[in-house]
Amino acid sequence: MALVSIQPFDGKKIRDYEEMDGAQVDRILADSARVFAEWRKQTFDERAGPMRAAAALLLRRKAELAELMAREMGKPLKQGWAEIEKCAKGCEFYAQRAADFLRPEPAATEARRSYVSFEPLGTVLAVMPWNYPFWQVFRFAAPALMAGNAAVLKHASNVSGCALAIEAILAEAGFPAGLFRTLLLSSAKVAGVIRHPAVKAVTLTGSNRAGEEVAAEAGRNLKKTVLELGGSDPFLVLADADLEKAVAVATESRLLNAGQSCISAKRFIVVPEIREAFEAAFVAKMAAAKPGDPLSEKTELGPLARPDLRATLQKQVDASVKQGARLLLGGKIPEGPGAYYPPTVLSGVQPGMPAYEDEIFGPVAAVLHAENEEDAIRLANDTSYGLGAAVFTRDLERGERIARDRLEAGSCFVNALVRSDPRLPFGGVKASGYGRELSAFGIREFVNIKTVYVAE
């Protein structure tokens, strides 16, 4: 079976990648276990050398890597540059901070000496999506490798070129041969990799269905998992919000990466006092964004990653309108080549509609009408997801209180775009998954938190 990469802006095939057979996968995993046995002995300073070299290589090749993303999944060049820069920052962050995050912690007991030690587990399998094909990988790889683990990557089939580029960069940076490898496999083969004795843990970023399948297989084999799944992030606009700022951030959040982000705002919840003003300004701002060629530096909005994703999005929009949502902007597949979809705004979205219940993975905004502030908070939490949330208000104390105490999400932002940051933990609650990536919490997910007790 071939894994196919196709340019989403014109439908042209880039190339086919031959899927690896069972013998190849077994060799890679055996090598991984062998290399891990030596890598775990390296000091943090020794591990940090190739990690910093990887950061430098990423920056040096930013232009070509961004072009690769544009060709494989349609990300505009400017956004690709930013993604590569973020990967480099992540590498630098863990090169600098890993030793502190994993420093043994003394514990006061009756023993002569007792402490908690953080030891690597072995080979970590990462099952990663196409929407941020470099950042999603480095988000797990930088802490996992700095902790002393080995890693294998099963990337989305449509970004196989990105997967191989990451492997090449880490090899050139000086990581031992075999420490990080890409597995060119279809999704159907993931379960077999999870079962392999060399694999000690699994991390997945992807759909809820994929998360359920991976968690079930890992559970049957008693292997640790971290899951970052879907999101239907609420964006609350309260009566005293800075409307101009709220509209600008709402538009950026909904259109970034063509709306193909788990933590992009999807449900825009407004109170009566500012409902009409927000909708009018939001529609105008969304309408000003024009889709274009992702290989142009001027383009801000590219195509969706695949035509089938666009077809699914259209069905969600059509069903929501049929059930009573008002279409204020867009909502129709344009003529011409490529998997483009226009900025779209739905108003009066209600429970039961796909725009209310589902994760909408595209440039479609669902505006929900709250009766008051308390109702806005209720609507924000009325979802099976819990990845990110944002609240806009000039009263910072109230905004912080709502973010901290009332919103059910892993990341809650006040007057700002929800985003990931290496300095802060990232992950969700409810159907958005479990476990954390990034910060000290992320690097401690794939270690043995070991008690050491030395008696007299």
C-alpha positions as CSV (number, residue, x, y, z in Angstrom):
1,M,0.0,0.0,0.0
2,A,1.3,3.5,-0.9
3,L,1.0,6.5,1.3
4,V,0.1,9.5,-0.9
5,S,1.0,13.1,-0.6
6,I,-1.2,15.5,-2.6
7,Q,-1.0,19.3,-2.9
8,P,-4.4,20.5,-1.4
9,F,-4.3,23.8,-3.4
10,D,-4.4,22.2,-6.8
11,G,-4.9,18.4,-6.3
12,K,-1.6,17.4,-7.9
13,K,0.2,14.4,-6.5
14,I,3.6,15.1,-4.9
15,R,4.7,11.5,-4.5
16,D,3.9,8.1,-3.2
17,Y,5.7,6.6,-0.2
18,E,5.9,2.9,0.1
19,E,4.5,1.5,3.4
20,M,6.9,-0.4,5.6
21,D,6.4,-4.1,6.1
22,G,6.4,-5.9,9.4
23,A,10.1,-6.9,9.1
24,Q,11.2,-3.3,8.6
25,V,9.1,-2.2,11.6
26,D,10.5,-4.9,13.8
27,R,14.1,-3.9,12.9
28,I,13.4,-0.3,13.6
29,L,11.9,-1.0,17.0
30,A,14.7,-3.4,17.9
31,D,17.3,-0.8,17.0
32,S,15.3,1.7,19.1
33,A,15.5,-0.4,22.2
34,R,19.2,-1.0,21.6
35,V,20.0,2.7,21.2
36,F,17.9,3.7,24.1
37,A,20.0,1.5,26.4
38,E,23.0,3.7,25.7
39,W,21.2,7.0,25.3
40,R,19.7,6.9,28.8
41,K,23.2,6.9,30.2
42,Q,24.0,10.3,28.6
43,T,24.1,13.3,30.9
44,F,21.6,16.1,30.3
45,D,24.4,18.3,28.9
46,E,25.3,15.5,26.4
47,R,21.7,15.3,25.3
48,A,21.4,19.0,25.1
49,G,24.1,19.3,22.4
50,P,22.2,17.6,19.6
51,M,18.9,19.2,20.8
52,R,20.4,22.7,20.4
53,A,21.9,21.6,17.0
54,A,18.4,20.6,15.9
55,A,17.1,24.0,16.8
56,A,19.7,25.7,14.7
57,L,19.0,23.4,11.8
58,L,15.3,24.1,11.9
59,L,15.9,27.8,11.7
60,R,18.5,27.4,8.9
61,R,16.0,25.4,6.9
62,K,12.9,27.3,7.8
63,A,12.0,28.4,4.3
64,E,12.3,24.9,2.7
65,L,10.4,23.3,5.6
66,A,7.6,25.8,5.4
67,E,7.3,25.2,1.7
68,L,7.1,21.5,2.4
69,M,4.2,22.1,4.8
70,A,2.5,24.3,2.2
71,R,2.7,21.6,-0.4
72,E,1.7,18.7,1.8
73,M,-1.1,20.2,3.8
74,G,-1.7,23.7,2.6
75,K,-0.3,25.9,5.4
76,P,0.5,29.4,4.2
77,L,4.3,30.2,4.2
78,K,4.1,32.8,7.0
79,Q,2.4,30.4,9.3
80,G,4.9,27.7,8.4
81,W,7.8,29.9,9.2
82,A,6.2,30.6,12.6
83,E,5.7,26.9,13.2
84,I,9.3,26.1,12.6
85,E,10.5,28.9,14.8
86,K,8.2,27.6,17.6
87,C,9.8,24.1,17.1
88,A,13.3,25.6,17.5
89,K,12.2,27.4,20.7
90,G,10.8,24.2,22.1
91,C,14.1,22.4,21.4
92,E,16.1,25.2,23.1
93,F,13.6,25.3,26.1
94,Y,14.1,21.6,26.9
95,A,17.8,21.7,26.2
96,Q,18.0,24.3,28.9
97,R,15.4,23.2,31.4
98,A,15.3,19.4,31.3
99,A,17.9,18.9,34.0
100,D,16.0,21.1,36.4
101,F,12.7,19.5,35.6
102,L,14.1,16.0,36.2
103,R,16.4,16.7,39.1
104,P,15.9,14.2,41.9
105,E,13.6,15.5,44.7
106,P,14.6,14.7,48.3
107,A,11.9,13.5,50.6
108,A,12.1,13.7,54.4
109,T,11.5,10.2,55.8
110,E,13.0,7.9,58.5
111,A,15.6,6.7,55.9
112,R,19.2,7.7,55.8
113,R,18.4,9.1,52.4
114,S,15.2,9.0,50.4
115,Y,14.2,10.8,47.2
116,V,12.2,10.7,44.0
117,S,14.2,10.0,40.8
118,F,12.9,10.4,37.3
119,E,14.1,7.7,34.9
120,P,13.3,7.3,31.2
121,L,10.9,4.5,30.1
122,G,12.2,3.4,26.7
123,T,10.7,3.9,23.3
124,V,7.8,6.2,23.0
125,L,5.4,5.8,20.1
126,A,3.9,9.1,18.8
127,V,0.8,9.0,16.5
128,M,0.6,12.5,15.1
129,P,-1.8,14.6,12.9
130,W,-1.2,16.6,9.8
131,N,-2.4,20.1,10.9
132,Y,0.8,21.1,12.6
133,P,3.1,18.5,11.1
134,F,6.4,19.8,12.7
135,W,5.2,21.4,16.0
136,Q,3.1,18.4,17.1
137,V,6.1,16.2,16.7
138,F,8.7,18.4,18.4
139,R,6.2,19.1,21.2
140,F,6.6,15.4,22.2
141,A,10.0,14.7,20.8
142,A,12.0,17.4,22.6
143,P,11.0,16.5,26.1
144,A,10.9,12.7,25.4
145,L,14.5,12.7,24.0
146,M,15.8,15.0,26.7
147,A,14.4,12.7,29.3
148,G,16.5,9.9,27.9
149,N,13.8,8.1,25.9
150,A,13.9,6.9,22.3
151,A,11.0,7.7,19.9
152,V,9.2,6.4,16.9
153,L,6.8,8.5,14.9
154,K,3.7,7.3,13.0
155,H,2.7,10.6,11.2
156,A,-0.4,11.3,9.2
157,S,-0.1,9.7,5.8
158,N,-0.5,12.9,3.8
159,V,2.5,14.5,5.5
160,S,5.0,11.7,5.1
161,G,7.6,14.1,3.6
162,C,7.4,16.2,6.8
163,A,7.9,13.1,8.9
164,L,11.0,12.1,7.0
165,A,12.4,15.6,7.1
166,I,12.1,15.6,10.9
167,E,14.0,12.3,11.1
168,A,16.7,13.7,8.9
169,I,17.1,16.9,10.9
170,L,17.4,15.0,14.2
171,A,20.0,12.6,12.6
172,E,22.0,15.5,11.2
173,A,21.9,17.3,14.6
174,G,23.8,14.4,16.1
175,F,21.3,12.2,17.9
176,P,22.4,8.6,17.7
177,A,21.3,6.6,14.7
178,G,18.0,4.9,15.4
179,L,17.0,7.0,18.4
180,F,14.3,8.8,16.5
181,R,12.7,7.0,13.5
182,T,9.7,7.5,11.3
183,L,7.4,4.6,10.6
184,L,5.7,4.9,7.2
185,L,2.5,3.0,8.0
186,S,-1.2,3.2,7.5
187,S,-3.4,3.8,10.6
188,A,-4.5,0.2,10.5
189,K,-0.9,-0.9,11.5
190,V,-0.7,1.3,14.7
191,A,-2.2,-1.4,17.0
192,G,0.6,-3.8,16.1
193,V,3.2,-1.2,16.9
194,I,1.6,-0.5,20.3
195,R,1.7,-4.2,21.1
196,H,5.4,-4.5,20.3
197,P,7.5,-5.1,23.5
198,A,10.0,-2.4,22.6
199,V,7.3,0.3,22.8
200,K,6.8,1.4,26.4
201,A,4.3,4.3,26.0
202,V,2.2,6.1,23.5
203,T,1.3,9.7,22.8
204,L,-1.4,10.7,20.4
205,T,-2.7,13.9,19.0
206,G,-5.8,13.4,16.9
207,S,-9.5,12.7,16.7
208,N,-11.5,11.3,19.5
209,R,-12.1,8.0,17.6
210,A,-8.3,7.6,17.1
211,G,-7.8,8.3,20.8
212,E,-10.3,5.7,21.8
213,E,-8.7,3.1,19.7
214,V,-5.1,3.9,20.8
215,A,-6.1,4.1,24.5
216,A,-8.0,0.7,24.2
217,E,-5.0,-1.0,22.6
218,A,-2.5,0.5,25.0
219,G,-4.7,-0.4,27.9
220,R,-4.9,-4.0,26.9
221,N,-1.1,-4.0,26.8
222,L,-0.7,-1.9,30.1
223,K,1.2,0.9,28.4
224,K,1.1,4.6,29.5
225,T,-0.7,7.0,27.2
226,V,-1.1,10.7,26.7
227,L,-4.0,11.8,24.5
228,E,-4.6,15.3,23.1
229,L,-7.9,15.0,21.2
230,G,-10.5,17.3,19.7
231,G,-11.8,20.6,20.9
232,S,-14.8,22.9,20.5
233,D,-13.3,25.8,22.3
234,P,-15.7,28.5,23.6
235,F,-14.9,32.2,23.1
236,L,-16.9,34.3,25.6
237,V,-17.5,38.0,24.8
238,L,-19.0,39.7,27.8
239,A,-20.8,43.0,27.9
240,D,-17.8,45.1,28.9
241,A,-15.3,43.5,26.5
242,D,-13.1,45.6,24.2
243,L,-15.1,44.8,21.1
244,E,-12.4,45.7,18.6
245,K,-9.9,43.5,20.3
246,A,-12.3,40.6,20.8
247,V,-13.3,40.7,17.1
248,A,-9.7,40.8,15.9
249,V,-8.7,37.9,18.1
250,A,-11.8,35.9,17.3
251,T,-11.1,36.2,13.6
252,E,-7.4,35.3,14.0
253,S,-8.3,32.3,16.1
254,R,-11.0,31.0,13.7
255,L,-8.9,31.4,10.5
256,L,-5.4,30.5,11.7
257,N,-4.3,27.3,9.8
258,A,-7.6,27.6,7.9
259,G,-9.5,26.8,11.1
260,Q,-7.8,23.4,11.4
261,S,-6.6,23.5,15.0
262,C,-7.9,21.7,18.1
263,I,-7.5,24.9,20.2
264,S,-8.9,27.4,17.7
265,A,-12.0,29.2,19.0
266,K,-15.1,27.5,17.4
267,R,-18.1,28.6,19.5
268,F,-18.4,32.4,20.0
269,I,-20.7,33.0,22.9
270,V,-22.1,36.6,23.1
271,V,-24.4,38.3,25.6
272,P,-27.3,40.5,24.5
273,E,-25.7,43.8,25.1
274,I,-23.1,43.4,22.4
275,R,-24.6,40.7,20.2
276,E,-25.5,42.8,17.2
277,A,-22.3,44.9,17.3
278,F,-20.1,41.8,17.6
279,E,-21.8,39.9,14.8
280,A,-21.6,42.8,12.4
281,A,-17.9,43.5,13.1
282,F,-17.1,39.8,13.1
283,V,-18.7,39.1,9.8
284,A,-16.9,42.1,8.2
285,K,-13.6,41.0,9.6
286,M,-14.1,37.4,8.4
287,A,-15.2,38.5,5.0
288,A,-12.0,40.5,4.5
289,A,-9.9,37.3,4.7
290,K,-9.4,36.0,1.2
291,P,-8.1,32.4,0.5
292,G,-5.0,32.3,-1.6
293,D,-2.0,30.3,-2.8
294,P,-0.2,29.0,0.4
295,L,3.1,29.3,-1.5
296,S,2.7,33.0,-1.6
297,E,4.1,35.1,1.2
298,K,1.0,37.3,1.1
299,T,-1.5,34.6,1.7
300,E,-3.1,34.4,5.2
301,L,-5.8,31.8,4.5
302,G,-4.9,28.6,2.6
303,P,-7.0,25.6,1.6
304,L,-8.1,22.7,3.8
305,A,-5.7,19.8,3.9
306,R,-7.9,17.4,1.9
307,P,-11.0,17.5,-0.2
308,D,-12.8,14.9,2.0
309,L,-12.3,17.2,5.0
310,R,-14.0,20.0,3.0
311,A,-16.9,17.7,2.1
312,T,-17.4,16.9,5.8
313,L,-17.3,20.5,6.7
314,Q,-19.9,21.4,4.1
315,K,-22.2,18.7,5.5
316,Q,-21.9,20.1,9.0
317,V,-22.7,23.7,7.7
318,D,-25.7,22.5,5.6
319,A,-27.1,20.4,8.5
320,S,-26.8,23.3,10.9
321,V,-28.6,25.7,8.6
322,K,-31.3,23.1,7.9
323,Q,-31.8,22.9,11.7
324,G,-32.2,26.7,12.0
325,A,-28.8,28.4,12.1
326,R,-28.6,31.6,10.1
327,L,-25.9,31.8,7.5
328,L,-24.3,35.3,7.8
329,L,-21.3,34.7,5.6
330,G,-19.8,32.0,3.3
331,G,-21.1,28.5,3.6
332,K,-20.6,27.3,0.0
333,I,-17.8,25.4,-1.7
334,P,-16.2,27.7,-4.3
335,E,-15.6,26.8,-7.9
336,G,-12.1,26.0,-9.1
337,P,-9.2,23.7,-8.1
338,G,-8.1,23.0,-4.6
339,A,-9.8,22.2,-1.3
340,Y,-10.6,25.8,-0.5
341,Y,-13.5,26.8,1.8
342,P,-14.5,30.4,2.5
343,P,-14.7,32.1,5.9
344,T,-18.1,31.3,7.2
345,V,-20.2,32.6,10.1
346,L,-23.3,30.9,11.5
347,S,-25.6,32.7,13.9
348,G,-28.1,31.5,16.4
349,V,-26.5,28.1,16.7
350,Q,-28.4,25.8,19.1
351,P,-27.9,22.4,20.8
352,G,-28.3,19.5,18.4
353,M,-26.7,21.3,15.5
354,P,-23.4,20.0,14.2
355,A,-21.9,23.5,14.6
356,Y,-22.8,23.2,18.3
357,E,-22.0,19.6,19.1
358,D,-19.1,18.7,16.8
359,E,-15.6,19.8,16.4
360,I,-15.7,22.1,13.3
361,F,-12.3,21.7,11.6
362,G,-12.3,24.6,9.1
363,P,-12.9,28.3,8.8
364,V,-16.5,28.2,10.1
365,A,-17.5,30.2,13.2
366,A,-20.6,29.3,15.3
367,V,-22.1,32.3,17.2
368,L,-24.2,31.3,20.2
369,H,-26.6,33.7,21.8
370,A,-26.5,33.7,25.6
371,E,-29.2,35.2,27.8
372,N,-26.7,36.7,30.2
373,E,-23.2,36.2,31.6
374,E,-24.2,33.2,33.7
375,D,-25.8,31.6,30.7
376,A,-22.7,32.3,28.6
377,I,-20.7,30.3,31.1
378,R,-23.2,27.5,31.0
379,L,-23.1,27.4,27.2
380,A,-19.3,27.4,27.3
381,N,-19.3,24.2,29.4
382,D,-22.1,22.6,27.5
383,T,-19.8,20.4,25.4
384,S,-18.2,17.1,25.6
385,Y,-14.8,18.8,24.9
386,G,-12.5,20.6,27.3
387,L,-9.3,21.7,25.6
388,G,-9.2,25.5,25.6
389,A,-11.4,28.5,26.4
390,A,-11.2,32.2,26.2
391,V,-13.1,35.0,27.9
392,F,-13.0,38.7,26.9
393,T,-13.8,41.4,29.5
394,R,-12.3,44.7,30.7
395,D,-12.7,43.5,34.3
396,L,-9.5,41.4,34.6
397,E,-10.3,40.1,38.1
398,R,-13.7,38.8,36.9
399,G,-12.1,37.3,33.7
400,E,-9.5,35.5,35.8
401,R,-12.1,34.2,38.2
402,I,-14.2,32.9,35.3
403,A,-11.2,31.3,33.7
404,R,-9.9,29.7,36.8
405,D,-13.1,28.7,38.6
406,R,-15.9,28.4,36.0
407,L,-14.6,27.2,32.7
408,E,-14.1,23.4,32.1
409,A,-10.9,23.3,30.0
410,G,-7.2,22.5,30.2
411,S,-6.1,26.0,29.1
412,C,-8.2,29.2,29.8
413,F,-7.1,32.6,28.5
414,V,-8.4,36.0,29.3
415,N,-8.4,38.6,26.5
416,A,-6.0,36.5,24.4
417,L,-5.8,33.8,21.8
418,V,-5.6,30.3,23.2
419,R,-2.2,28.8,22.2
420,S,0.4,26.4,23.4
421,D,3.6,27.5,24.9
422,P,6.6,25.4,26.0
423,R,6.6,27.2,29.4
424,L,3.0,26.1,30.2
425,P,1.4,22.7,30.4
426,F,-0.9,21.8,27.5
427,G,-3.8,19.3,27.4
428,G,-7.5,18.8,28.0
429,V,-10.2,17.4,30.1
430,K,-13.4,15.5,29.3
431,A,-13.4,14.2,25.7
432,S,-10.4,16.3,24.8
433,G,-8.1,13.7,26.4
434,Y,-5.8,13.4,29.4
435,G,-2.2,13.9,30.3
436,R,-0.1,17.0,29.6
437,E,2.5,18.1,27.2
438,L,5.1,20.9,27.5
439,S,6.5,22.5,30.7
440,A,7.8,20.3,33.5
441,F,4.5,18.4,33.5
442,G,5.0,17.3,29.9
443,I,8.5,15.9,30.4
444,R,7.4,14.0,33.4
445,E,4.7,12.1,31.5
446,F,7.1,9.6,30.0
447,V,9.4,8.8,32.9
448,N,9.4,6.3,35.8
449,I,8.7,8.4,38.9
450,K,10.8,6.2,41.1
451,T,11.1,6.2,44.9
452,V,14.6,5.5,46.2
453,Y,14.9,4.7,49.9
454,V,18.3,4.1,51.6
455,A,18.0,2.8,55.2
456,E,20.8,2.8,57.7
